[in-house]
Every structure is written in C-alpha cells, then in structure tokens.
Amino acid sequence: MRVILTAFGFVALAGCGVGERSYEMTKDQARGKLLAAKFERGIVPGSSSLKPWVQKDYDGNLEWHLNTEEDGGGNGWWCPLAIEPVDDDGKRVKVVNQCAGMMAAKDNASLDELVDATLTGRPPKFD
C-alpha cells in the first residue's frame, strides 16, 4: 500500500512542476529571440565550463548547445528543442526542450529557465 501511495505521490508531483509555459508570440518571433540570445559561460548550474546557445541543425530545427568551445568543438552536450503553437491562430507558442538521458529532468529544467527568461525579457534565475 505504501509503495502505491508513494508512486501516486511522484506522479502527482510530476504534474505540479514548473508546468508548461506559453508565450504570446508567433513561432518565428520565438525562434528569432532564441537564436539571438546570448548567455554567459557557466550560467547553467553544474556546468561551470559550458556556454549555452541555440542554433539550427542541418535540417533547420533548433537545438541547444552547451559546450566548452563556441564553435561547437570541445566537450559538452546538446538537446533538440521545439516551438509549438498553442492556439489555432499561431499567436501563442510553447517551447519544449527535449533533452534525453540520465540527466534530462535537470537539464530540461535549466534550459526551461533560459527559454522563459529569454522570451519574457528578464534575467535567468536559478534556485
């Protein structure tokens, strides 16, 4: 019984996290802001030698790069991201960071904060 309640608690808490944020702008506006964003090296908690930036992949899709070298060489990691419409007229979007693997929850949460700060025009805040 305790195991079932614990599992239920984790599922309930997962639904109460940061939540899905949406932004009143078009997909192109969000894309432009993310591509133009500049971040300091080490801004992402636990990644003091890495500098984050958003760029297009070979297919034109957006992806995060967190790397020791600004040209993409060196050490680090990358994560795809998607900008999706929230309403039918395309004037409200959400950004989905799609990191995968063992550290995905932490990585996505950090990148969610960078996205939110960029698209709302405020400085990033990490706890």
TALIN-V980926 format. One record per residue. N is the residue number from 1. SS is DSSP state (A for helix, B for strand, O for the rest). PHI is phi in degrees with one decimal (* if undefined). NEAR is the number of other ideal C-beta (glycine too) atoms within 12 Angstrom. Layout:
n = [N:N]
ss = [SS:SS]
phi = [PHI:PHI]
near = [NEAR:NEAR]
//
This chain:
n = [1:2:3:4:5:6:7:8:9:10:11:12:13:14:15:16:17:18:19:20:21:22:23:24:25:26:27:28:29:30:31:32:33:34:35:36:37:38:39:40:41:42:43:44:45:46:47:48:49:50:51:52:53:54:55:56:57:58:59:60:61:62:63:64:65:66:67:68:69:70:71:72:73:74:75:76:77:78:79:80:81:82:83:84:85:86:87:88:89:90:91:92:93:94:95:96:97:98:99:100:101:102:103:104:105:106:107:108:109:110:111:112:113:114:115:116:117:118:119:120:121:122:123:124:125:126:127]
ss = [O:A:A:A:A:A:A:A:A:A:A:A:A:A:A:O:O:O:O:O:O:B:B:O:O:O:A:A:A:A:A:A:A:A:A:A:O:O:O:O:O:O:O:O:O:O:O:O:O:O:B:B:B:B:B:B:O:O:O:O:O:B:B:B:B:B:B:O:O:O:O:O:O:O:O:B:B:B:B:B:B:B:B:B:B:O:O:O:O:O:O:O:B:B:B:B:B:O:O:O:O:O:O:A:A:A:A:A:A:A:A:A:A:A:A:A:A:A:A:A:O:O:O:O:O:O:O]
phi = [*:-63.0:-62.8:-64.6:-65.8:-63.5:-61.4:-62.3:-61.9:-63.8:-64.7:-64.4:-66.6:-60.3:-76.2:-104.0:-68.7:-54.1:83.5:-86.8:-99.4:-125.5:-131.2:-82.1:-167.1:-81.4:-60.1:-64.8:-65.1:-62.8:-58.4:-61.4:-65.0:-67.6:-67.6:-86.8:-63.1:-122.0:-126.2:-75.6:-59.7:84.3:-66.0:-79.5:-54.3:81.4:-131.2:-63.0:-97.7:-101.5:-111.5:-89.3:-158.2:-106.2:-144.3:-89.7:-84.9:-61.6:-93.5:89.1:-80.5:-85.2:-150.9:-80.9:-123.2:-122.7:-143.8:-77.2:-119.8:-71.1:-90.0:94.4:-78.7:82.5:-103.6:153.7:-152.2:-139.7:-143.6:-68.1:-141.1:-128.8:-111.2:-123.2:-67.8:-102.3:-121.8:-68.8:-88.2:74.5:-98.9:-140.3:-130.4:-126.5:-115.0:-115.4:-80.8:-117.8:-62.8:-130.4:106.7:-60.8:-100.9:-57.3:-61.1:-67.4:-62.8:-63.2:-63.2:-64.3:-70.0:-57.3:-65.3:-64.6:-62.4:-60.6:-62.2:-64.0:-79.4:-105.9:76.1:-118.7:-71.8:-65.7:-130.1:-113.9:-75.5]
near = [7:8:9:10:11:12:13:14:14:15:13:12:13:13:12:11:15:20:12:20:23:24:29:18:26:21:26:16:21:36:28:19:27:36:23:15:31:18:30:17:20:18:27:36:21:16:28:14:18:29:28:40:33:35:26:18:17:7:8:10:21:33:29:41:33:37:26:20:16:18:12:19:10:17:15:25:28:28:37:26:37:23:33:22:22:22:16:7:11:18:17:23:31:26:40:25:37:23:27:14:13:9:19:18:19:22:31:27:25:34:44:33:29:38:39:30:27:34:33:21:12:12:15:27:14:20:9]
//
